[in-house]
Amino acid sequence: MRSRSRRGFTLIELLVVIAIIAILIGLLLPAVQKVREAAARMSCSNNLKQLGLAAHNYESAYGVLPPGNNRNSRIGALAYLLPYVEQDNVFRQIETTKLTLPATGGVWYAGTSWAAAHTKIKTFQCASDNSNDLTPTAGVWAFLYTDPSTIYGGAFSPTAYPTLGKTNYAPNAGYLGAVFPSLSGPFFTDSKTRLVALTDGTSNTYAFGEYLGGRGAGARDYTSVWMGTGAMPTGWGLPETAEWYTFGGKHTGGVLFAMCDGSVRAVRRGIDTATFVYTSGMSDGALIAGQ
């Protein structure tokens, strides 16, 4: 009998097959990344919608929107919205005396509110960034607030309390908070804003926006704790590269903002600062059609 020899692949054929596979993977990866970013963007948009809805529910319950931040306890607006984003168990850990205006129970980073602040809340995180997983180089903001005409903050060491829950969102203080009433946003220090006070219209005024806590390029210098993140000003515009004192996000199509009517829109980086400021003001009388 004749034995039949089986012909294998030559080295050249094998290299060609590998090259073809590499090309196909190279073509596939951008598509996968686009799908992943689209999913992250949709998730982020949904988070902002939830915050907008929560603010409306809070206003229905109390007659006013939550304060941008509590001057005495350093608690930010997101903490007041906890019961309306299915986090009532976390909210109950915060002492009532630290939530009242004016607060009488001291700062949030002492007492049971300190334990509550370690809860990582998915609604407060953007999937494109997820600041809970970042170790910043400079610090973690314990509190940030706009009052009376600039922004103040106090930071923990970047590695001192790694389990504190962070946020990628902040409420809108308008140009520089309450110092210029017509350019003020709906949230500022110790604010008690009624929706009817938004004479520019709820669909024309920012409520919440994406916030990185720090510089948007290179290694992150700061991240921010959701418990103490107060209302952010718009006076420094919406630069191409976010800073700790500006709104900013990781999405390629612009920075996402929830409007006061609950809708969400992307605002391009580098937008004319006056346009950005007027849209952040709730009663300036300037209605901006396109952004």
C-alpha positions as CSV (number, residue, x, y, z in Angstrom):
1,M,0.0,0.0,0.0
2,R,1.1,3.6,-0.7
3,S,1.1,5.9,2.2
4,R,-0.4,9.3,1.7
5,S,1.4,12.2,3.1
6,R,-0.7,15.1,4.5
7,R,0.4,18.6,3.5
8,G,0.5,21.2,6.3
9,F,0.6,25.0,6.3
10,T,3.8,26.6,5.1
11,L,5.3,29.4,7.2
12,I,4.3,32.0,4.7
13,E,0.6,30.8,4.7
14,L,0.6,30.8,8.4
15,L,1.9,34.4,8.5
16,V,-0.7,35.5,6.0
17,V,-3.5,34.0,8.1
18,I,-2.2,35.7,11.2
19,A,-1.9,39.0,9.4
20,I,-5.5,38.7,8.2
21,I,-6.7,38.0,11.7
22,A,-4.8,41.0,13.0
23,I,-6.4,43.3,10.4
24,L,-9.9,42.0,11.3
25,I,-9.2,42.6,15.0
26,G,-7.9,46.1,14.2
27,L,-11.1,46.8,12.3
28,L,-13.3,45.4,15.0
29,L,-11.8,47.2,18.0
30,P,-12.9,50.7,17.1
31,A,-16.4,49.4,16.6
32,V,-16.4,47.7,20.0
33,Q,-15.1,50.9,21.6
34,K,-17.8,53.0,19.9
35,V,-20.5,50.6,21.2
36,R,-19.0,50.7,24.7
37,E,-18.9,54.5,24.7
38,A,-22.4,54.7,23.4
39,A,-23.6,52.4,26.2
40,A,-21.6,54.5,28.8
41,R,-23.1,57.7,27.4
42,M,-26.6,56.2,27.6
43,S,-26.0,55.2,31.2
44,C,-24.7,58.6,32.1
45,S,-27.6,60.3,30.5
46,N,-30.0,58.1,32.4
47,N,-28.2,59.0,35.7
48,L,-28.7,62.7,35.0
49,K,-32.3,62.0,34.1
50,Q,-32.7,60.3,37.5
51,L,-31.1,63.3,39.3
52,G,-33.4,65.7,37.5
53,L,-36.5,63.6,38.4
54,A,-35.3,63.3,42.0
55,A,-35.0,67.1,42.3
56,H,-38.5,67.4,41.0
57,N,-39.8,64.9,43.5
58,Y,-37.9,66.7,46.3
59,E,-39.5,70.0,45.2
60,S,-42.9,68.3,45.2
61,A,-42.3,67.1,48.8
62,Y,-40.8,70.3,50.3
63,G,-41.9,73.1,48.0
64,V,-38.3,74.0,47.1
65,L,-35.3,72.3,45.4
66,P,-32.6,71.0,47.7
67,P,-29.8,73.4,48.7
68,G,-26.8,73.5,46.5
69,N,-24.8,72.9,49.7
70,N,-25.3,73.3,53.4
71,R,-23.0,76.0,54.6
72,N,-22.6,74.6,58.2
73,S,-22.5,70.9,57.6
74,R,-20.7,71.0,54.1
75,I,-23.3,68.5,52.8
76,G,-24.0,68.9,49.0
77,A,-27.3,68.6,47.1
78,L,-26.8,65.0,46.0
79,A,-27.1,63.8,49.6
80,Y,-30.6,65.4,49.9
81,L,-31.7,63.5,46.8
82,L,-30.8,60.0,48.2
83,P,-34.4,59.0,49.1
84,Y,-35.5,59.8,45.6
85,V,-32.8,57.6,43.9
86,E,-33.7,54.5,46.0
87,Q,-31.0,55.2,48.7
88,D,-33.2,55.9,51.7
89,N,-31.2,53.5,53.8
90,V,-28.1,55.6,53.2
91,F,-30.0,58.9,53.8
92,R,-31.2,57.7,57.2
93,Q,-27.6,57.4,58.4
94,I,-27.2,61.2,58.0
95,E,-28.0,63.1,61.1
96,T,-31.1,65.3,60.7
97,T,-29.3,68.2,62.5
98,K,-26.8,68.2,59.6
99,L,-29.5,68.5,56.9
100,T,-31.5,71.3,58.4
101,L,-31.0,74.9,57.2
102,P,-29.1,76.2,59.1
103,A,-27.4,72.9,60.2
104,T,-26.6,72.6,63.9
105,G,-25.0,69.1,64.0
106,G,-21.5,70.0,62.8
107,V,-19.8,68.9,59.6
108,W,-20.7,65.7,57.8
109,Y,-17.3,64.1,58.2
110,A,-18.0,63.4,61.9
111,G,-20.7,61.0,63.2
112,T,-22.9,58.5,61.3
113,S,-22.9,60.6,58.2
114,W,-19.2,59.7,57.8
115,A,-20.2,56.1,57.5
116,A,-22.9,56.9,55.0
117,A,-20.4,58.7,52.8
118,H,-18.5,55.5,52.2
119,T,-21.4,54.1,50.2
120,K,-20.7,53.9,46.5
121,I,-23.8,54.9,44.6
122,K,-24.1,53.8,41.0
123,T,-26.4,56.7,40.1
124,F,-23.7,59.2,41.0
125,Q,-21.1,57.5,38.8
126,C,-20.4,57.9,35.0
127,A,-19.3,54.6,33.4
128,S,-16.8,56.5,31.2
129,D,-14.9,57.7,34.2
130,N,-15.9,55.9,37.4
131,S,-14.0,58.1,39.9
132,N,-14.5,55.4,42.6
133,D,-11.7,53.5,40.9
134,L,-9.2,56.4,40.6
135,T,-6.4,57.4,42.9
136,P,-5.9,61.1,42.4
137,T,-2.4,62.7,42.7
138,A,-3.4,65.7,44.8
139,G,-6.5,65.0,46.9
140,V,-10.2,64.0,47.3
141,W,-12.5,66.9,47.8
142,A,-14.3,66.6,51.1
143,F,-16.5,69.6,50.2
144,L,-16.8,72.2,47.4
145,Y,-19.2,75.1,47.2
146,T,-19.6,78.5,45.5
147,D,-20.0,81.3,48.0
148,P,-20.2,84.3,47.8
149,S,-18.3,85.0,44.6
150,T,-15.8,82.3,44.2
151,I,-15.4,78.5,44.8
152,Y,-14.1,77.0,48.0
153,G,-13.0,73.5,48.8
154,G,-11.3,71.3,51.4
155,A,-9.6,68.1,50.4
156,F,-8.5,64.9,52.1
157,S,-5.2,63.3,51.3
158,P,-5.5,61.3,48.0
159,T,-4.8,58.0,49.8
160,A,-6.2,58.6,53.3
161,Y,-9.8,57.4,52.7
162,P,-9.9,55.4,49.5
163,T,-13.3,53.9,50.2
164,L,-15.3,57.2,50.3
165,G,-18.0,57.2,47.6
166,K,-17.2,59.6,44.8
167,T,-19.3,61.4,42.2
168,N,-19.2,62.5,38.6
169,Y,-22.1,65.0,38.9
170,A,-22.6,68.4,40.4
171,P,-25.5,70.8,40.7
172,N,-25.5,74.1,38.8
173,A,-24.7,77.3,40.8
174,G,-25.0,79.6,37.8
175,Y,-22.3,82.3,37.1
176,L,-21.0,82.7,40.7
177,G,-23.7,81.4,42.9
178,A,-26.1,83.9,44.7
179,V,-23.8,86.9,44.4
180,F,-25.4,87.9,41.0
181,P,-29.1,86.9,41.5
182,S,-30.2,87.1,37.9
183,L,-27.3,84.9,36.8
184,S,-27.6,82.5,39.7
185,G,-28.4,78.9,39.0
186,P,-31.1,77.0,40.9
187,F,-28.6,75.6,43.4
188,F,-26.3,77.6,45.7
189,T,-25.2,77.8,49.3
190,D,-28.3,77.3,51.6
191,S,-30.6,77.8,48.6
192,K,-34.3,77.2,48.7
193,T,-35.3,77.6,45.1
194,R,-38.8,77.1,43.9
195,L,-39.3,75.9,40.3
196,V,-41.5,78.9,39.6
197,A,-38.5,81.1,40.3
198,L,-36.9,79.8,37.1
199,T,-38.4,82.5,34.9
200,D,-36.1,81.6,32.0
201,G,-37.9,78.3,31.9
202,T,-37.0,74.9,33.2
203,S,-36.0,73.7,29.7
204,N,-33.6,76.6,29.4
205,T,-31.7,76.2,32.7
206,Y,-29.1,73.6,33.7
207,A,-29.8,71.6,36.8
208,F,-27.0,69.1,37.0
209,G,-23.9,68.5,34.9
210,E,-21.0,66.1,34.6
211,Y,-18.1,66.9,36.9
212,L,-14.8,65.1,37.1
213,G,-13.5,66.7,40.3
214,G,-10.2,67.5,38.7
215,R,-8.2,68.0,35.6
216,G,-9.5,66.1,32.6
217,A,-6.2,65.4,30.9
218,G,-3.3,63.2,32.2
219,A,-3.3,61.8,35.7
220,R,-6.3,63.0,37.7
221,D,-5.3,65.5,40.4
222,Y,-8.6,65.5,42.3
223,T,-11.8,63.5,42.7
224,S,-14.8,64.5,44.7
225,V,-16.9,62.9,47.4
226,W,-20.7,62.9,46.7
227,M,-21.6,63.8,50.2
228,G,-19.7,67.1,50.0
229,T,-20.0,68.1,46.3
230,G,-21.9,71.4,46.3
231,A,-23.1,73.5,43.4
232,M,-20.4,74.4,40.7
233,P,-20.1,77.8,39.1
234,T,-20.1,78.4,35.3
235,G,-18.1,81.6,35.5
236,W,-15.0,79.8,34.2
237,G,-16.8,78.4,31.2
238,L,-16.7,74.9,29.8
239,P,-13.1,74.5,28.7
240,E,-11.7,71.8,26.4
241,T,-9.8,70.4,29.3
242,A,-11.9,70.3,32.5
243,E,-10.5,71.7,35.8
244,W,-11.5,71.1,39.4
245,Y,-13.5,74.4,39.3
246,T,-15.4,73.6,36.1
247,F,-17.9,71.1,34.8
248,G,-16.5,68.4,32.6
249,G,-16.8,64.8,31.4
250,K,-15.2,62.0,29.4
251,H,-17.7,61.6,26.6
252,T,-16.4,62.5,23.1
253,G,-19.6,64.2,22.0
254,G,-19.6,66.9,24.7
255,V,-20.4,67.3,28.4
256,L,-23.9,66.1,29.5
257,F,-26.2,68.3,31.4
258,A,-29.7,67.6,32.9
259,M,-32.0,70.6,32.4
260,C,-34.5,71.6,35.0
261,D,-37.3,70.0,33.0
262,G,-35.6,66.6,33.3
263,S,-34.3,66.5,29.7
264,V,-30.6,65.8,29.0
265,R,-28.4,67.5,26.4
266,A,-24.8,67.4,25.4
267,V,-23.0,70.8,25.5
268,R,-19.9,71.1,23.4
269,R,-16.6,71.9,25.1
270,G,-15.3,75.4,24.4
271,I,-18.8,76.8,24.0
272,D,-19.0,80.6,24.1
273,T,-18.7,81.4,27.9
274,A,-21.5,84.0,27.8
275,T,-23.9,81.5,26.2
276,F,-22.9,78.9,28.8
277,V,-23.4,81.3,31.7
278,Y,-26.8,82.6,30.4
279,T,-28.1,79.0,30.1
280,S,-26.9,78.4,33.7
281,G,-28.7,81.4,35.0
282,M,-32.4,80.9,36.0
283,S,-33.7,84.4,35.6
284,D,-31.4,86.5,33.4
285,G,-33.9,86.8,30.6
286,A,-31.5,85.6,27.9
287,L,-33.0,82.5,26.2
288,I,-30.3,80.6,24.2
289,A,-31.6,78.6,21.3
290,G,-28.6,76.5,20.3
291,Q,-25.5,75.3,22.0
